[in-house]
Amino acid sequence: MTKKSKSAPAKATATPSSSGAGTRTSDGKSPAGKAGGNAKADAAHLNTTNNALVDHAYLSEAEFGTVAETLQRNLATTISLYLKFKKYHWDIRGRFFRDLHLAYDEFIEEIFPGIDEQAERLVALGGSPIAAPADIARYSVVQVPTETVRDARVQVSDLVADLTRVGKGFRDDSQTVDDANDPATADMYNGYAQTVDKIRWMLQAMMDDERMN
């Protein structure tokens, strides 16, 4: 008597997300976890097989989504702020050239570590930073100038406005991620807010020099 062979169980098919993502990954396999790839998704949640195992540690998926959005935005903003300081560092001319040329690099040294720290924090929570130039520009709240600005007062005034916005953003996001059960990221943001506030104060104080008019 011939035994009937057991048929292999059918593979589960993922339900399409509300963002319109497909039910399969690029190589035809079923993705695990939440997939979407919409504008607010971090790279670890794009619809690809290699991102199937995403562990958010003690955060729920919803909490991670909240925290990841702030980390992605602040990462892009910090990169843009670094590039803007460098652009003005290269372009500054006139009587304040030496003071600002050197000061901008000193401020960069304080800002720069936050780039790696925020990216690695996102990875540690089961995410992955989106870092293509177009994505940096899309997420950042700081715009890197494409034109040449040589005037000291114009540069400093522009940076003070940016730092005011960035400092407030870190403060607000600290509260947001704390409410999302992530006090560690909140502590990071509090430290960045303090650094940004200090740099803003120093630049604003320079504008009190009448020779800058």
ABEGO torsion letter per residue (X at the ends): XBBBBBBBBBBBBBBBBAAGBBABBAAGBBBBEBBAGBAABBAAABBBAAAABBBAEABBAAAAAAAAAAAAAAAAAAAAAAAAAAAAAAABBEAAAAAAAAAAAAAAAAAAAAAAAAAAAAAAAGBBBBABAAAAAAABABBBBABBBABAAAAAAAAAAAAAAAAAAAAAAAAAAAAAGBAAAAAAAAAAAAAAAAAAAAAAAAAABAAAX
